[in-house]
Amino acid sequence: MSDVVLQARTGAILTLTLNKPHKRNPISDPDMIDALCAALEAAEADMDIRVIILTGAGSGFSSGGDISKMTAGTGLRAHLPAQTRRNYKAGIQRLPLLFEALELPMIAAINGPAIGAGLDLACMCDIRLAAESARFAESFVKIGIVPGDGGAWLLPRVVGFSKASELALTGDIIDATEARAIGLVSKIVPDAELMAEAHAIAARIAANPPHAVRMTKRLLREAQGMTLQATLEMSASFQALAHATADHDEAVTAFIEKRKPAFTGR
């Protein structure tokens, strides 16, 4: 287990904590990318895990890229532009592709600033909760670069094209209240209550049949880029699989018998 991404398991809920608090948890370094990818891939393969919470250690969620490693020949930036391109593809761009492929629900517990790639990381998650102290910025233009991690695809799908354009072109910082107003986060909670609220939502998700949860997430993700006809076709196929699970039979039986269902993941 890497010390740059801490893992804590509570029943079916896995909490991943980005753990470079002295730099507010940048995600551009190879060790952070490797550790986060490894943790997510292992969790996805473990059918006993039903929900993942992602948060940051210390006072920030994620500062995005490490600006101290943006001089030529450091970090993702090589001396040759062609190599820089390859570095992005082999580095930070692995994250949005992996998040998009995950079937486990992801909750971002945003405990402080989510800046640049840190904001994009939050957008990769399915549910976003903000502490009152959270701040957000798609601030790449402020340092003369573009969203290199998929932010141009992610942010408009969360807040719409106009607001995403405003945030990306100005680089402005917004607070949690505005983030809630534009749909960037679904809830604001006091800082001290953030993780408890994230676990409460995770527990409600984890209480449901896991195969149905994973397939529902897959449908929600795929439907964003599909026609209605294609979505209905995938829905019918997934529904056929869901009807064949023991958990579905248990849910129907429990409803008829007026008792609480006991789901087993079968």
C-alpha positions in Angstrom: 0.0 0.0 0.0 1.4 3.4 -1.0 1.7 6.2 1.6 0.8 8.8 -1.0 -2.7 7.3 -1.3 -4.0 6.1 2.1 -6.7 3.4 2.1 -9.2 2.8 4.9 -12.0 0.2 4.7 -15.2 0.3 6.6 -17.3 -2.7 5.6 -18.1 -2.3 1.9 -16.9 1.3 1.8 -13.3 2.2 0.8 -11.9 5.6 1.6 -9.0 6.8 -0.5 -7.1 9.8 0.8 -4.6 11.7 -1.3 -1.7 12.1 1.1 0.7 15.0 0.2 -0.8 17.6 2.5 2.3 19.7 2.5 1.6 20.5 -1.2 -2.2 20.2 -0.9 -2.2 16.9 -2.7 -1.1 17.5 -6.3 -2.0 14.6 -8.6 0.6 15.2 -11.4 3.5 13.2 -9.9 4.0 9.6 -11.1 3.9 8.2 -7.6 0.5 9.7 -7.0 -0.9 8.7 -10.4 0.4 5.1 -10.0 -0.8 4.7 -6.4 -4.3 6.1 -7.2 -4.7 4.0 -10.4 -3.5 0.8 -8.5 -5.9 1.5 -5.6 -8.9 2.0 -8.0 -8.1 -1.0 -10.1 -7.8 -3.3 -7.0 -11.1 -1.9 -5.6 -12.9 -2.4 -8.9 -11.9 -6.1 -8.9 -13.1 -6.6 -5.3 -16.8 -7.4 -5.3 -16.9 -6.9 -1.5 -16.3 -3.2 -2.1 -19.4 -1.3 -3.1 -18.5 2.4 -2.9 -15.4 4.5 -2.9 -14.9 7.9 -1.1 -12.1 10.1 -2.4 -10.8 12.9 -0.3 -7.5 14.8 0.5 -5.3 14.9 3.6 -4.8 18.2 5.4 -6.5 21.4 4.3 -7.0 20.7 0.6 -8.6 18.3 -1.7 -6.1 18.6 -4.5 -4.0 21.5 -5.9 -3.9 19.7 -9.3 -0.6 20.0 -11.0 2.6 20.6 -9.0 3.7 24.0 -10.3 7.2 23.6 -8.9 7.7 20.8 -11.4 6.6 22.7 -14.5 10.0 24.1 -15.6 11.5 22.5 -18.7 12.7 19.0 -18.1 10.7 18.5 -14.9 7.5 16.7 -14.1 5.3 16.1 -17.2 7.1 18.9 -19.1 9.9 17.5 -21.3 12.4 19.5 -23.3 10.8 18.2 -26.5 7.0 18.9 -27.0 6.5 15.5 -28.5 7.8 13.9 -25.3 5.6 16.2 -23.2 2.6 14.9 -25.2 3.7 11.3 -24.5 4.2 12.1 -20.8 0.6 13.4 -20.5 -0.8 10.3 -22.2 1.3 7.9 -20.0 0.8 10.0 -16.9 -2.2 12.1 -15.7 -4.4 11.2 -18.6 -4.6 7.6 -17.3 -6.9 9.0 -14.5 -9.9 10.2 -16.5 -9.8 7.0 -18.6 -9.8 4.8 -15.5 -12.5 6.8 -13.7 -14.7 6.5 -16.8 -14.2 2.8 -16.9 -15.0 2.2 -13.2 -18.3 0.6 -12.3 -17.9 1.3 -8.5 -19.7 4.5 -7.5 -17.2 7.3 -6.5 -18.0 10.0 -4.0 -15.7 13.1 -3.9 -15.5 14.5 -0.3 -14.0 17.9 -1.2 -12.5 19.1 2.0 -10.7 22.2 0.7 -9.4 23.8 -2.5 -9.9 21.7 -5.7 -7.8 23.6 -8.2 -7.0 22.9 -11.8 -6.6 19.2 -12.2 -7.9 18.9 -8.7 -11.2 20.3 -9.9 -11.2 17.9 -12.8 -10.4 15.0 -10.5 -13.6 15.9 -8.5 -15.5 16.0 -11.8 -14.3 12.4 -12.6 -16.3 11.3 -9.5 -20.1 10.5 -9.6 -21.2 12.4 -6.5 -19.5 15.5 -5.2 -19.9 16.8 -1.6 -18.2 20.1 -0.5 -17.1 21.3 2.9 -17.9 24.9 3.6 -14.3 25.8 3.1 -14.0 24.2 -0.3 -12.9 26.4 -3.2 -12.9 25.5 -6.9 -11.0 26.8 -10.0 -10.4 25.6 -13.5 -7.3 27.8 -13.4 -5.0 26.4 -16.1 -5.0 29.7 -18.1 -3.6 31.5 -15.1 -0.3 29.8 -15.6 -0.5 29.8 -19.4 -1.5 26.2 -20.1 -4.7 24.3 -21.0 -6.6 21.6 -19.2 -4.4 18.7 -20.1 -6.1 16.0 -18.1 -9.5 16.0 -19.8 -11.1 19.0 -18.1 -12.4 20.3 -21.4 -14.5 17.1 -21.6 -15.4 16.7 -18.0 -16.4 20.2 -16.7 -19.0 21.0 -19.5 -20.7 17.7 -18.7 -21.1 18.7 -15.1 -21.9 22.4 -15.2 -22.9 23.0 -18.8 -20.9 24.6 -21.7 -21.4 28.3 -20.8 -20.4 28.0 -17.2 -17.5 25.7 -17.9 -16.3 28.2 -20.5 -16.5 31.0 -18.0 -14.6 29.1 -15.4 -11.9 27.8 -17.8 -11.3 31.1 -19.7 -11.2 33.3 -16.6 -9.6 30.9 -14.2 -11.7 32.4 -11.4 -12.0 30.8 -8.0 -15.6 30.1 -6.8 -16.7 29.1 -3.3 -18.8 26.2 -2.2 -22.1 28.2 -2.4 -21.6 29.0 -6.1 -20.4 25.5 -6.8 -23.7 24.2 -5.4 -25.7 26.8 -7.4 -24.2 25.7 -10.7 -24.5 21.9 -9.9 -20.8 21.3 -9.5 -21.5 19.8 -6.1 -24.7 18.3 -4.8 -24.4 19.3 -1.1 -22.5 21.6 1.2 -21.8 20.5 4.8 -19.8 21.9 7.7 -16.1 21.0 7.4 -16.3 18.8 10.6 -19.3 16.8 9.1 -18.0 16.2 5.6 -16.7 12.7 6.0 -19.6 11.6 8.1 -22.0 12.8 5.4 -19.9 11.1 2.7 -20.1 7.8 4.7 -23.8 8.2 5.2 -24.4 8.5 1.5 -22.0 5.7 0.8 -23.8 3.5 3.3 -27.1 4.1 1.6 -25.6 3.1 -1.8 -23.8 0.1 -0.3 -27.0 -1.2 1.2 -28.4 -1.8 -2.3 -27.7 -4.9 -4.5 -24.1 -4.4 -5.8 -24.7 -5.8 -9.3 -27.6 -3.4 -9.8 -25.6 -0.5 -8.5 -22.6 -1.2 -10.8 -24.8 -1.6 -13.8 -26.8 1.5 -13.0 -23.6 3.5 -12.8 -22.4 2.0 -16.1 -25.7 3.0 -17.7 -25.5 6.6 -16.4 -22.0 6.9 -17.7 -22.6 5.4 -21.2 -25.9 7.2 -21.7 -24.1 10.5 -21.7 -22.6 9.7 -25.1 -25.3 7.4 -26.6 -28.6 7.9 -28.5 -31.8 7.1 -26.7 -32.2 4.0 -28.9 -28.7 2.7 -27.9 -29.4 3.5 -24.3 -32.6 1.5 -24.3 -30.9 -1.4 -25.9 -28.2 -1.4 -23.2 -30.8 -1.0 -20.5 -32.7 -4.0 -21.8 -29.6 -6.1 -21.8 -28.6 -5.0 -18.3 -32.1 -5.5 -17.0 -32.0 -9.1 -18.3 -28.9 -9.6 -16.2 -30.4 -7.9 -13.2 -33.5 -10.0 -13.3 -31.3 -13.1 -13.1 -29.6 -12.2 -9.8 -30.5 -13.7 -6.5 -30.6 -10.2 -5.0 -33.5 -9.3 -7.3 -35.4 -12.4 -6.2 -34.6 -11.5 -2.6 -35.9 -7.9 -3.0 -39.2 -9.1 -4.6 -39.7 -11.8 -1.9 -38.9 -9.3 0.9 -41.3 -6.8 -0.5 -44.1 -9.4 -0.7 -43.3 -10.7 2.8 -43.1 -7.1 4.2 -39.5 -7.5 5.6 -36.1 -6.0 5.1 -34.2 -7.7 2.3 -30.8 -9.3 2.9 -28.6 -8.8 -0.2 -25.6 -11.1 -0.7 -24.2 -9.9 -4.0 -25.4 -12.9 -5.9 
